[in-house]
Amino acid sequence: MKKILLIATMMLGLSTVQAQTTVQGSKFSDNWSIGVKGGFASPFNGGSYWKRARGVVGADLRKQITPVLGLGIEAGWGINTSGWYDLPSPNTFDDQYLGIYGAVNFMNAFGSYKGSPRLFELEGVAGVGWLHSYYPKKLTKTGIPGAHVPV
């Protein structure tokens, strides 16, 4: 068991050394990206899944610090999600999300960085965020679970 752990540690150390030699000349202004996101959300409880789908839009800003590690911030907005309860909403965006995340590129961590992106990259992403929903006042009077807005 000790041999396996020692070999795994040595391999991780070698891949890290290779990655460090490729980014020696990078500046703070290098490796930034801006992303635009879009999709839909739908509740799983009751009714048709596709009929109750609502749009979701978002954006993110990311900095790739090394070929293995990236950090970013993201924001997202849900469109007319209070319509799931058949109540008209005065808001276009019924919820908003703001979060920060870190990303680890497993292909560069374990397969060494070659100097250019691969055709296929595998990344792990984890983060924390804040979500706030804007419910119409009528929703709090109906007793629907999850409506936490004071009347």
DSSP file with accessible surface (Angstrom, degrees, kcal/mol):
  #  RESIDUE AA STRUCTURE BP1 BP2  ACC     N-H-->O    O-->H-N    N-H-->O    O-->H-N    TCO  KAPPA ALPHA  PHI   PSI    X-CA   Y-CA   Z-CA
    1    1 A M     >        0   0  164      0, 0.0     4,-2.1     0, 0.0     5,-0.2   0.000 360.0 360.0 360.0 -39.2    0.0    0.0    0.0
    2    2 A K  H  >  +     0   0  183      1,-0.2     4,-2.4     2,-0.2     5,-0.2   0.878 360.0  53.8 -64.0 -35.9    2.9    2.4    0.8
    3    3 A K  H  > S+     0   0  169      2,-0.2     4,-2.7     1,-0.2     5,-0.2   0.913 107.8  49.6 -64.6 -42.8    4.4    1.8   -2.6
    4    4 A I  H  > S+     0   0  117      1,-0.2     4,-2.6     2,-0.2     5,-0.2   0.932 112.6  46.6 -63.6 -46.1    1.1    2.7   -4.4
    5    5 A L  H  X S+     0   0  100     -4,-2.1     4,-2.4     2,-0.2    -1,-0.2   0.906 112.9  50.1 -63.6 -39.7    0.8    5.9   -2.4
    6    6 A L  H  X S+     0   0  107     -4,-2.4     4,-2.4     2,-0.2    -2,-0.2   0.934 112.1  46.7 -65.0 -43.7    4.4    6.8   -3.0
    7    7 A I  H  X S+     0   0   97     -4,-2.7     4,-2.4     2,-0.2    -2,-0.2   0.924 112.6  50.1 -65.0 -42.4    4.1    6.2   -6.8
    8    8 A A  H  X S+     0   0   47     -4,-2.6     4,-2.3    -5,-0.2    -1,-0.2   0.922 111.3  49.1 -63.2 -40.9    0.8    8.2   -7.0
    9    9 A T  H  X S+     0   0   93     -4,-2.4     4,-2.4    -5,-0.2    -2,-0.2   0.920 111.0  49.6 -64.9 -41.1    2.4   11.1   -5.1
   10   10 A M  H  X S+     0   0  114     -4,-2.4     4,-2.4     2,-0.2    -2,-0.2   0.911 110.2  50.5 -64.9 -40.9    5.5   11.1   -7.3
   11   11 A M  H  X S+     0   0  122     -4,-2.4     4,-2.3     2,-0.2    -1,-0.2   0.914 110.9  48.7 -64.9 -41.9    3.3   11.1  -10.5
   12   12 A L  H  X S+     0   0   82     -4,-2.3     4,-2.0     1,-0.2    -1,-0.2   0.916 111.1  51.1 -63.3 -40.4    1.3   14.1   -9.2
   13   13 A G  H  X S+     0   0   34     -4,-2.4     4,-2.2     1,-0.2    -2,-0.2   0.913 109.9  49.2 -63.4 -40.6    4.5   15.9   -8.4
   14   14 A L  H  X S+     0   0  112     -4,-2.4     4,-2.2     1,-0.2    -1,-0.2   0.918 110.9  49.1 -66.4 -41.6    5.9   15.3  -11.9
   15   15 A S  H  X S+     0   0   11     -4,-2.3     4,-1.9     1,-0.2    98,-0.3   0.881 111.0  51.1 -67.2 -34.3    2.7   16.5  -13.6
   16   16 A T  H  X S+     0   0   69     -4,-2.0     4,-2.2     2,-0.2    -2,-0.2   0.919 108.4  51.3 -67.5 -40.9    2.7   19.7  -11.3
   17   17 A V  H  X S+     0   0   82     -4,-2.2     4,-1.5     1,-0.2    -2,-0.2   0.933 109.7  50.2 -62.4 -41.7    6.3   20.4  -12.2
   18   18 A Q  H  X S+     0   0   91     -4,-2.2     4,-0.8     1,-0.2    -1,-0.2   0.916 110.3  50.0 -63.9 -40.5    5.5   20.1  -15.9
   19   19 A A  H >X S+     0   0    7     -4,-1.9     4,-0.7     1,-0.2     3,-0.6   0.887 106.8  55.4 -67.2 -35.1    2.5   22.5  -15.6
   20   20 A Q  H >< S+     0   0  120     -4,-2.2     3,-0.6     1,-0.2    -1,-0.2   0.852 102.3  55.7 -68.9 -31.9    4.6   25.1  -13.7
   21   21 A T  H 3< S+     0   0   82     -4,-1.5     3,-0.5     1,-0.2    -1,-0.2   0.773 103.8  55.7 -72.3 -21.3    7.2   25.3  -16.5
   22   22 A T  H << S+     0   0   63     -4,-0.8    -1,-0.2    -3,-0.6     3,-0.2   0.665 108.5  45.1 -85.0 -16.8    4.5   26.2  -19.1
   23   23 A V  S X< S+     0   0   33     -4,-0.7     3,-1.4    -3,-0.6    -1,-0.2   0.191  74.0 110.7-112.4  17.9    3.1   29.2  -17.3
   24   24 A Q  T 3  S+     0   0  163     -3,-0.5    -1,-0.1     1,-0.3    -2,-0.1   0.853  82.7  45.0 -62.6 -33.4    6.2   31.0  -16.2
   25   25 A G  T 3  S+     0   0   73     -3,-0.2    -1,-0.3    -4,-0.2     2,-0.1   0.321  85.1 122.0 -95.0  10.6    5.6   33.9  -18.7
   26   26 A S    <   -     0   0   49     -3,-1.4     2,-0.2     1,-0.0    -3,-0.0  -0.442  46.2-152.2 -78.9 148.7    1.9   34.5  -18.0
   27   27 A K    >   -     0   0  135     -2,-0.1     3,-1.6     1,-0.1    -1,-0.0  -0.646  31.8-102.4-108.8 169.9    0.6   37.8  -16.9
   28   28 A F  T 3  S+     0   0  158      1,-0.3    -1,-0.1    -2,-0.2    -2,-0.0   0.850 121.2  57.3 -61.1 -31.9   -2.5   38.7  -14.8
   29   29 A S  T 3  S+     0   0   80      2,-0.0     3,-0.4     3,-0.0    -1,-0.3   0.556  90.7  96.1 -80.3  -4.3   -4.3   39.8  -18.0
   30   30 A D  S <  S+     0   0   53     -3,-1.6    34,-0.1     1,-0.2    -4,-0.0  -0.508  78.3  19.2 -85.0 153.3   -3.8   36.3  -19.6
   31   31 A N  S    S+     0   0   90      1,-0.2    33,-2.7    -2,-0.2     2,-0.3   0.832  77.0 146.5  64.1  42.3   -6.3   33.5  -19.7
   32   32 A W  E     -A   63   0A 107     -3,-0.4     2,-0.3    31,-0.2    31,-0.2  -0.803  22.5-174.5-100.3 148.4   -9.6   35.3  -18.9
   33   33 A S  E     -A   62   0A  58     29,-2.5    29,-2.8    -2,-0.3     2,-0.4  -0.997  16.8-152.7-143.7 150.3  -12.9   34.2  -20.4
   34   34 A I  E     -A   61   0A 142     -2,-0.3     2,-0.3    27,-0.2    27,-0.2  -0.981  19.3-166.1-119.5 131.9  -16.5   35.4  -20.4
   35   35 A G  E     -A   60   0A  19     25,-2.7    25,-2.1    -2,-0.4     2,-0.4  -0.897  13.5-152.9-122.3 149.7  -19.3   33.0  -20.8
   36   36 A V  E     -A   59   0A 133     -2,-0.3     2,-0.3    23,-0.2    23,-0.3  -0.978  18.8-163.0-118.5 132.3  -23.0   33.3  -21.5
   37   37 A K  E     +A   58   0A  87     21,-2.8    21,-1.9    -2,-0.4     2,-0.3  -0.860  12.9 169.7-118.9 151.4  -25.4   30.6  -20.3
   38   38 A G  E     +A   57   0A  66     -2,-0.3     2,-0.3    19,-0.2    19,-0.2  -0.987  17.6 112.0-155.5 151.7  -28.9   29.6  -21.2
   39   39 A G  E     -A   56   0A  44     17,-2.0    17,-2.2    -2,-0.3     2,-0.3  -0.941  48.5 -88.2 176.7-154.4  -31.3   26.8  -20.5
   40   40 A F  E     -A   55   0A 101     -2,-0.3     2,-0.3    15,-0.3    15,-0.2  -0.972  17.7-153.4-146.0 160.6  -34.5   25.9  -18.7
   41   41 A A  E     +A   54   0A  34     13,-2.5    13,-2.7    -2,-0.3    -2,-0.0  -0.970  14.4 175.3-132.6 147.4  -35.7   24.8  -15.3
   42   42 A S        -     0   0   16     -2,-0.3    11,-0.1    11,-0.2     2,-0.1  -0.982  30.5-114.9-151.9 140.5  -38.9   22.8  -14.4
   43   43 A P        -     0   0   23      0, 0.0     9,-0.1     0, 0.0    -2,-0.0  -0.451  14.3-146.1 -74.5 150.9  -40.3   21.3  -11.2
   44   44 A F  S    S+     0   0  181     -2,-0.1     2,-0.7     1,-0.0     5,-0.1   0.611  72.3  91.5 -89.5 -14.2  -40.5   17.6  -10.9
   45   45 A N  S    S-     0   0  120      3,-0.1     3,-0.0     4,-0.0    -1,-0.0  -0.732  91.9 -25.0 -92.6 118.5  -43.7   17.5   -8.8
   46   46 A G  S    S+     0   0   54     -2,-0.7    -1,-0.0     1,-0.1     0, 0.0   0.490  99.7  39.2  69.1 147.9  -47.0   17.4  -10.6
   47   47 A G  S    S-     0   0   70      4,-0.0     2,-0.3     3,-0.0    -1,-0.1   0.026 100.3 -35.1  74.7 178.6  -48.0   18.4  -14.1
   48   48 A S     >  -     0   0   61      1,-0.1     4,-1.5    -3,-0.0     5,-0.1  -0.597  46.6-145.4 -77.5 131.9  -46.2   18.2  -17.4
   49   49 A Y  T  4 S+     0   0   82     -2,-0.3    -1,-0.1     1,-0.2     4,-0.1   0.934  99.6  39.7 -62.4 -46.8  -42.4   18.6  -17.2
   50   50 A W  T >4 S+     0   0  177      1,-0.2     3,-1.0     2,-0.2    -1,-0.2   0.852 111.6  56.5 -75.6 -33.3  -42.1   20.3  -20.6
   51   51 A K  T 34 S+     0   0  171      1,-0.2    -1,-0.2    -9,-0.0    -2,-0.2   0.860 110.8  44.8 -67.1 -31.6  -45.2   22.4  -20.2
   52   52 A R  T 3< S+     0   0   51     -4,-1.5    -1,-0.2    -9,-0.1    -2,-0.2   0.318  84.3 127.6 -95.6   7.7  -44.0   24.0  -17.0
   53   53 A A    <   -     0   0   29     -3,-1.0     2,-0.3   -11,-0.1   -11,-0.2  -0.421  38.5-167.9 -67.9 139.2  -40.4   24.6  -18.2
   54   54 A R  E     -A   41   0A  55    -13,-2.7   -13,-2.5    -2,-0.1    26,-0.1  -0.949  23.8-101.0-127.7 151.3  -39.1   28.2  -17.7
   55   55 A G  E     -A   40   0A  30     -2,-0.3    24,-2.9   -15,-0.2     2,-0.4  -0.308  28.0-165.1 -74.5 150.1  -36.1   29.9  -19.1
   56   56 A V  E     -AB  39  78A  51    -17,-2.2   -17,-2.0    22,-0.2     2,-0.3  -1.000   7.5-177.0-134.1 131.6  -32.8   30.5  -17.3
   57   57 A V  E     +AB  38  77A  59     20,-2.4    20,-3.1    -2,-0.4     2,-0.3  -0.908  10.8 154.0-126.2 156.8  -30.1   32.9  -18.4
   58   58 A G  E     -AB  37  76A   8    -21,-1.9   -21,-2.8    -2,-0.3     2,-0.3  -0.983  25.1-144.6-167.5 176.3  -26.7   33.7  -16.9
   59   59 A A  E     -AB  36  75A  41     16,-2.3    16,-2.6    -2,-0.3     2,-0.3  -0.977  12.0-164.9-149.3 154.7  -23.1   34.8  -17.4
   60   60 A D  E     -AB  35  74A  25    -25,-2.1   -25,-2.7    -2,-0.3     2,-0.4  -0.991  12.2-151.8-144.9 155.5  -19.8   34.0  -15.9
   61   61 A L  E     -AB  34  73A  68     12,-2.5    12,-2.4    -2,-0.3     2,-0.4  -0.998  23.9-175.5-125.7 126.6  -16.3   35.4  -15.7
   62   62 A R  E     -AB  33  72A  35    -29,-2.8   -29,-2.5    -2,-0.4     2,-0.5  -0.962  18.7-161.8-132.2 143.7  -13.4   33.0  -15.3
   63   63 A K  E     -AB  32  71A  28      8,-3.1     8,-2.6    -2,-0.4     2,-1.0  -0.989  14.0-148.6-122.5 120.0   -9.6   33.2  -14.8
   64   64 A Q  E     - B   0  70A  38    -33,-2.7     6,-0.3    -2,-0.5    -2,-0.0  -0.795  17.5-177.7 -87.3 103.9   -7.5   30.1  -15.6
   65   65 A I        -     0   0   70      4,-1.2    -1,-0.2    -2,-1.0     5,-0.2   0.935  68.3  -4.5 -72.6 -49.0   -4.7   30.5  -13.1
   66   66 A T  S    S-     0   0   48      3,-1.9    -1,-0.1   -35,-0.0   -46,-0.1  -0.847  86.0 -93.3-130.7 172.8   -2.7   27.5  -14.2
   67   67 A P  S    S+     0   0   10      0, 0.0    41,-0.2     0, 0.0    42,-0.1   0.732 128.2  38.8 -62.2 -15.6   -3.4   24.8  -16.8
   68   68 A V  S    S+     0   0   33      1,-0.2    37,-2.8    40,-0.1     2,-0.4   0.813 112.9  53.8-100.1 -38.0   -4.9   22.8  -13.9
   69   69 A L  E     + C   0 104A  70     35,-0.2    -3,-1.9    33,-0.0    -4,-1.2  -0.852  55.1 172.5-113.3 132.4   -6.7   25.4  -11.7
   70   70 A G  E     -BC  64 103A   0     33,-2.5    33,-3.1    -2,-0.4     2,-0.3  -0.969  10.2-163.2-132.5 149.6   -9.3   27.9  -12.7
   71   71 A L  E     +BC  63 102A  85     -8,-2.6    -8,-3.1    -2,-0.3     2,-0.3  -0.960  18.1 159.5-128.7 150.0  -11.5   30.3  -10.6
   72   72 A G  E     -BC  62 101A  11     29,-2.2    29,-2.4    -2,-0.3     2,-0.3  -0.985  31.8-132.0-161.0 169.4  -14.6   32.2  -11.5
   73   73 A I  E     -BC  61 100A  86    -12,-2.4   -12,-2.5    -2,-0.3     2,-0.3  -0.932  26.2-173.3-124.0 150.0  -17.8   34.1  -10.6
   74   74 A E  E     -BC  60  99A  41     25,-2.6    25,-2.6    -2,-0.3     2,-0.3  -0.977  11.0-165.8-143.8 156.8  -21.2   33.5  -12.1
   75   75 A A  E     -BC  59  98A  24    -16,-2.6   -16,-2.3    -2,-0.3     2,-0.3  -0.984   9.5-178.0-140.7 148.2  -24.7   34.9  -12.0
   76   76 A G  E     -BC  58  97A  12     21,-2.1    21,-2.8    -2,-0.3     2,-0.4  -0.993  10.5-157.6-148.4 154.5  -28.0   33.5  -13.2
   77   77 A W  E     -BC  57  96A  86    -20,-3.1   -20,-2.4    -2,-0.3     2,-0.4  -0.998  11.4-142.9-136.3 135.9  -31.6   34.6  -13.5
   78   78 A G  E     -BC  56  95A   0     17,-2.1    16,-1.9    -2,-0.4    17,-1.0  -0.823  18.9-136.1 -99.3 135.4  -34.8   32.5  -13.7
   79   79 A I  E    S- C   0  93A  59    -24,-2.9    14,-0.2    -2,-0.4   -24,-0.2  -0.815  71.7 -27.0 -99.4 118.7  -37.6   33.8  -15.9
   80   80 A N  S >  S+     0   0   63     12,-1.6     3,-1.1    -2,-0.6    -1,-0.2   0.837  75.3 155.8  52.5  45.4  -41.2   33.7  -14.6
   81   81 A T  G >   +     0   0   11     -3,-0.3     3,-1.5     1,-0.2     4,-0.2   0.716  64.4  69.8 -74.3 -18.9  -40.7   30.7  -12.3
   82   82 A S  G > >S+     0   0    1      1,-0.3     3,-1.7    52,-0.2     5,-0.9   0.677  79.4  80.8 -71.2 -12.3  -43.6   31.8  -10.1
   83   83 A G  G X 5S+     0   0    9     -3,-1.1     3,-1.7     1,-0.3    -1,-0.3   0.645  71.3  79.5 -64.9 -12.7  -45.8   30.7  -13.0
   84   84 A W  G < 5S+     0   0   51     -3,-1.5    -1,-0.3     1,-0.3    -2,-0.1   0.788  93.7  48.3 -63.3 -24.4  -45.4   27.2  -11.8
   85   85 A Y  G < 5S-     0   0   75     -3,-1.7    -1,-0.3     2,-0.2    -2,-0.2   0.210 118.6-113.0-100.1  14.1  -48.1   28.0   -9.2
   86   86 A D  T < 5S+     0   0  147     -3,-1.7    -3,-0.2     1,-0.2    -2,-0.1   0.838  76.4 130.1  57.4  34.6  -50.4   29.5  -11.8
   87   87 A L      < -     0   0   31     -5,-0.9    -1,-0.2    49,-0.0    -2,-0.2  -0.978  61.8-120.3-116.5 129.1  -50.0   33.0  -10.3
   88   88 A P        -     0   0   98      0, 0.0    -8,-0.0     0, 0.0    -5,-0.0  -0.467  27.8-146.4 -67.4 138.8  -49.1   35.9  -12.5
   89   89 A S        -     0   0   26     -2,-0.1    46,-0.0     2,-0.1     5,-0.0  -0.885  15.0-150.2-107.7 138.5  -45.8   37.5  -11.5
   90   90 A P  S    S+     0   0  108      0, 0.0     2,-0.3     0, 0.0    -1,-0.1   0.598  79.8  80.5 -77.7  -7.8  -45.1   41.3  -11.8
   91   91 A N        -     0   0   63      1,-0.2   -11,-0.2    43,-0.1     3,-0.1  -0.753  64.3-155.4-101.5 144.6  -41.4   40.4  -12.3
   92   92 A T  S    S+     0   0  100     -2,-0.3   -12,-1.6     1,-0.2     2,-0.6   0.902  95.3  42.2 -76.0 -45.0  -39.7   39.2  -15.4
   93   93 A F  E     -C   79   0A  91    -14,-0.2    -1,-0.2     1,-0.1   -14,-0.2  -0.904  66.1-178.8-105.4 117.0  -37.0   37.5  -13.4
   94   94 A D  E     +     0   0A   3    -16,-1.9    40,-3.8    -2,-0.6     2,-0.3   0.563  68.2  22.3 -93.5 -13.6  -38.4   35.7  -10.4
   95   95 A D  E     -CD  78 133A  30    -17,-1.0   -17,-2.1    38,-0.3     2,-0.3  -0.992  61.4-162.8-149.0 156.6  -35.1   34.4   -9.0
   96   96 A Q  E     -CD  77 132A  54     36,-2.4    36,-2.5    -2,-0.3     2,-0.4  -0.983   3.8-160.9-138.9 151.2  -31.4   35.3   -9.1
   97   97 A Y  E     -CD  76 131A  72    -21,-2.8   -21,-2.1    -2,-0.3     2,-0.4  -0.987   6.6-177.4-134.1 140.1  -28.2   33.5   -8.3
   98   98 A L  E     +CD  75 130A 101     32,-2.3    32,-2.9    -2,-0.4     2,-0.3  -0.995  20.8 155.4-136.8 129.5  -24.7   34.7   -7.6
   99   99 A G  E     -CD  74 129A   5    -25,-2.6   -25,-2.6    -2,-0.4     2,-0.3  -0.967  33.5-138.8-151.0 164.9  -21.8   32.3   -6.9
  100  100 A I  E     -CD  73 128A 100     28,-2.5    28,-1.8    -2,-0.3     2,-0.3  -0.929  27.4-180.0-122.6 151.3  -18.1   31.7   -7.0
  101  101 A Y  E     -CD  72 127A  20    -29,-2.4   -29,-2.2    -2,-0.3     2,-0.4  -0.974  21.9-142.6-149.2 161.0  -16.4   28.4   -8.1
  102  102 A G  E     -CD  71 126A  23     24,-2.9    24,-2.2    -2,-0.3     2,-0.4  -0.952  17.0-158.0-123.1 146.4  -13.2   26.7   -8.6
  103  103 A A  E     -CD  70 125A   0    -33,-3.1   -33,-2.5    -2,-0.4     2,-0.5  -0.984   4.8-161.5-129.6 137.9  -12.4   24.3  -11.5
  104  104 A V  E     -CD  69 124A  55     20,-2.6    20,-2.6    -2,-0.4     2,-0.9  -0.981  14.6-143.8-118.6 123.5   -9.7   21.5  -11.7
  105  105 A N  E  >  - D   0 123A   9    -37,-2.8     4,-1.8    -2,-0.5    18,-0.2  -0.774  13.7-171.1 -87.4 105.4   -8.8   20.2  -15.1
  106  106 A F  H  > S+     0   0   83     16,-2.0     4,-2.3    -2,-0.9     5,-0.4   0.820  81.4  59.7 -69.5 -30.1   -8.2   16.5  -14.6
  107  107 A M  H  > S+     0   0   58     15,-1.0     4,-1.6     1,-0.2    -1,-0.2   0.910 112.0  38.8 -65.6 -40.9   -6.7   16.0  -18.1
  108  108 A N  H  > S+     0   0    6    -41,-0.2     4,-0.7    14,-0.2     5,-0.3   0.811 114.8  54.9 -78.4 -29.7   -3.9   18.5  -17.4
  109  109 A A  H  < S+     0   0   12     -4,-1.8    -2,-0.2     1,-0.1    -3,-0.2   0.916 125.8  19.1 -69.8 -41.2   -3.4   17.3  -13.8
  110  110 A F  H  < S+     0   0  141     -4,-2.3    -2,-0.2    -5,-0.1    -3,-0.2   0.630 131.1  42.8-106.4 -16.5   -2.9   13.7  -14.6
  111  111 A G  H  < S-     0   0   34     -4,-1.6    -3,-0.2    -5,-0.4    -2,-0.1   0.308 106.5-116.5-112.4   8.5   -2.0   13.8  -18.3
  112  112 A S     <  -     0   0   20     -4,-0.7     2,-0.4     1,-0.0    -3,-0.1   0.561  32.7 -83.6  61.6 143.7    0.4   16.7  -18.3
  113  113 A Y        -     0   0   65    -98,-0.3    -5,-0.1    -5,-0.3    -1,-0.0  -0.616  33.3-164.7 -79.8 129.1   -0.2   20.0  -20.2
  114  114 A K        -     0   0  147      2,-0.4    -1,-0.1    -2,-0.4    -2,-0.0   0.451  48.5-100.9 -94.8  -4.9    0.8   19.8  -23.8
  115  115 A G  S    S+     0   0   49      1,-0.1    -2,-0.1   -48,-0.0     0, 0.0   0.303  99.3  55.0 103.2 -11.6    0.7   23.6  -24.5
  116  116 A S  S    S-     0   0   70      0, 0.0    -2,-0.4     0, 0.0    -1,-0.1  -0.984  94.7 -85.0-147.6 157.1   -2.6   23.7  -26.3
  117  117 A P        -     0   0  107      0, 0.0     2,-0.1     0, 0.0     4,-0.1  -0.283  42.7-125.8 -64.1 147.4   -6.2   22.6  -25.4
  118  118 A R        -     0   0   65      1,-0.1     3,-0.1     2,-0.1   -11,-0.0  -0.414  21.6-111.9 -82.3 167.7   -7.2   18.9  -26.1
  119  119 A L  S    S+     0   0  187      1,-0.2     2,-0.4    -2,-0.1    -1,-0.1   0.865 109.1  31.4 -66.7 -34.9  -10.2   17.9  -28.2
  120  120 A F  S    S-     0   0  136      2,-0.0     2,-0.4   -13,-0.0    -1,-0.2  -0.989  72.2-176.4-129.1 125.9  -11.8   16.5  -25.0
  121  121 A E        -     0   0   58     -2,-0.4     2,-0.5    -3,-0.1   -16,-0.0  -0.969  12.2-153.9-122.4 138.8  -11.2   18.0  -21.5
  122  122 A L        +     0   0   91     -2,-0.4   -16,-2.0     2,-0.0   -15,-1.0  -0.962  21.2 177.3-114.4 121.1  -12.6   16.7  -18.2
  123  123 A E  E     -D  105   0A  71     -2,-0.5     2,-0.4   -18,-0.2   -18,-0.2  -0.933  24.2-144.9-125.3 148.1  -13.0   19.2  -15.4
  124  124 A G  E     -D  104   0A  25    -20,-2.6   -20,-2.6    -2,-0.3     2,-0.4  -0.939  20.9-168.6-107.0 133.2  -14.4   19.1  -11.9
  125  125 A V  E     +D  103   0A  91     -2,-0.4     2,-0.3   -22,-0.2   -22,-0.2  -0.984  11.7 166.5-126.9 132.9  -16.2   22.2  -10.7
  126  126 A A  E     +D  102   0A  74    -24,-2.2   -24,-2.9    -2,-0.4     2,-0.3  -0.993  11.9 139.7-142.8 146.0  -17.3   23.1   -7.2
  127  127 A G  E     -D  101   0A  54     -2,-0.3     2,-0.3   -26,-0.3   -26,-0.2  -0.957  37.7-115.0-165.8-177.0  -18.5   26.3   -5.6
  128  128 A V  E     +D  100   0A 102    -28,-1.8   -28,-2.5    -2,-0.3     2,-0.3  -0.922  33.2 165.6-131.7 156.5  -20.8   28.2   -3.3
  129  129 A G  E     -D   99   0A  49     -2,-0.3     2,-0.4   -30,-0.3   -30,-0.3  -0.952  32.1-113.7-160.1-179.3  -23.5   30.7   -4.1
  130  130 A W  E     -D   98   0A 131    -32,-2.9   -32,-2.3    -2,-0.3     2,-0.4  -0.994  23.5-168.7-129.6 128.3  -26.5   32.7   -3.0
  131  131 A L  E     -D   97   0A 105     -2,-0.4     2,-0.4   -34,-0.2   -34,-0.2  -0.972   3.7-175.9-120.6 133.7  -30.0   32.3   -4.5
  132  132 A H  E     -D   96   0A  75    -36,-2.5   -36,-2.4    -2,-0.4     2,-0.4  -0.998   8.4-157.1-130.4 132.3  -32.9   34.7   -3.9
  133  133 A S  E     -D   95   0A  34     -2,-0.4     2,-0.7   -38,-0.2   -38,-0.3  -0.886   7.5-149.4-109.7 141.3  -36.5   34.2   -5.1
  134  134 A Y        -     0   0   87    -40,-3.8   -52,-0.2    -2,-0.4   -43,-0.1  -0.908  22.0-174.1-108.8 103.3  -39.0   37.0   -5.6
  135  135 A Y        -     0   0   58     -2,-0.7     5,-0.0     1,-0.1   -46,-0.0  -0.767  27.6-112.6 -96.8 145.8  -42.5   35.6   -5.0
  136  136 A P    >>  -     0   0   13      0, 0.0     3,-1.1     0, 0.0     4,-0.8  -0.360  31.0-113.6 -67.5 154.7  -45.7   37.6   -5.6
  137  137 A K  H >> S+     0   0  148      1,-0.3     4,-1.0     2,-0.2     3,-0.6   0.844 114.8  63.7 -60.7 -32.4  -47.6   38.5   -2.4
  138  138 A K  H 3> S+     0   0  128      1,-0.2     4,-0.8     2,-0.2     3,-0.3   0.838  94.1  62.4 -60.9 -30.3  -50.5   36.2   -3.5
  139  139 A L  H X4>S+     0   0    1     -3,-1.1     5,-0.9     1,-0.2     3,-0.6   0.881  99.4  52.4 -66.4 -35.9  -48.2   33.2   -3.3
  140  140 A T  H X<5S+     0   0   23     -4,-0.8     3,-0.5    -3,-0.6    -1,-0.2   0.799 106.1  54.7 -73.0 -24.9  -47.5   33.6    0.4
  141  141 A K  H 3<5S+     0   0  150     -4,-1.0    -1,-0.2    -3,-0.3    -2,-0.2   0.669  97.6  64.4 -81.3 -15.8  -51.3   33.7    1.1
  142  142 A T  T <<5S-     0   0   76     -4,-0.8    -1,-0.2    -3,-0.6    -2,-0.2   0.644 103.4-124.9 -83.0 -14.8  -51.9   30.3   -0.6
  143  143 A G  T < 5 +     0   0   63     -3,-0.5    -3,-0.1    -4,-0.4    -2,-0.1   0.736  48.4 164.4  79.1  20.7  -49.8   28.3    1.8
  144  144 A I    > < -     0   0   41     -5,-0.9     3,-1.5     1,-0.1    -1,-0.2  -0.577  43.4-110.9 -73.7 129.4  -47.5   26.8   -0.9
  145  145 A P  T 3  S+     0   0  115      0, 0.0     3,-0.1     0, 0.0    -1,-0.1  -0.317 100.6  33.7 -60.5 142.4  -44.4   25.3    0.7
  146  146 A G  T 3  S+     0   0   33      1,-0.2     2,-1.0    -3,-0.0    -2,-0.0   0.299  80.4 121.3  97.3 -10.5  -41.2   27.2   -0.1
  147  147 A A    <   +     0   0   21     -3,-1.5    -1,-0.2    -8,-0.1    -4,-0.1  -0.770  29.1 166.5 -88.5 103.3  -42.8   30.7   -0.1
  148  148 A H        +     0   0  163     -2,-1.0    -1,-0.1    -3,-0.1    -8,-0.0  -0.117  29.6 119.7-111.1  33.5  -40.9   32.5    2.6
  149  149 A V        -     0   0   48    -13,-0.1    -2,-0.0   -12,-0.0   -15,-0.0  -0.870  65.3-119.4-101.8 128.4  -41.9   36.1    1.8
  150  150 A P              0   0  113      0, 0.0   -10,-0.1     0, 0.0    -2,-0.1  -0.361 360.0 360.0 -65.9 146.8  -43.7   38.0    4.6
  151  151 A V              0   0  118    -11,-0.1   -13,-0.0   -13,-0.0   -14,-0.0  -0.530 360.0 360.0 -81.4 360.0  -47.2   39.2    3.8
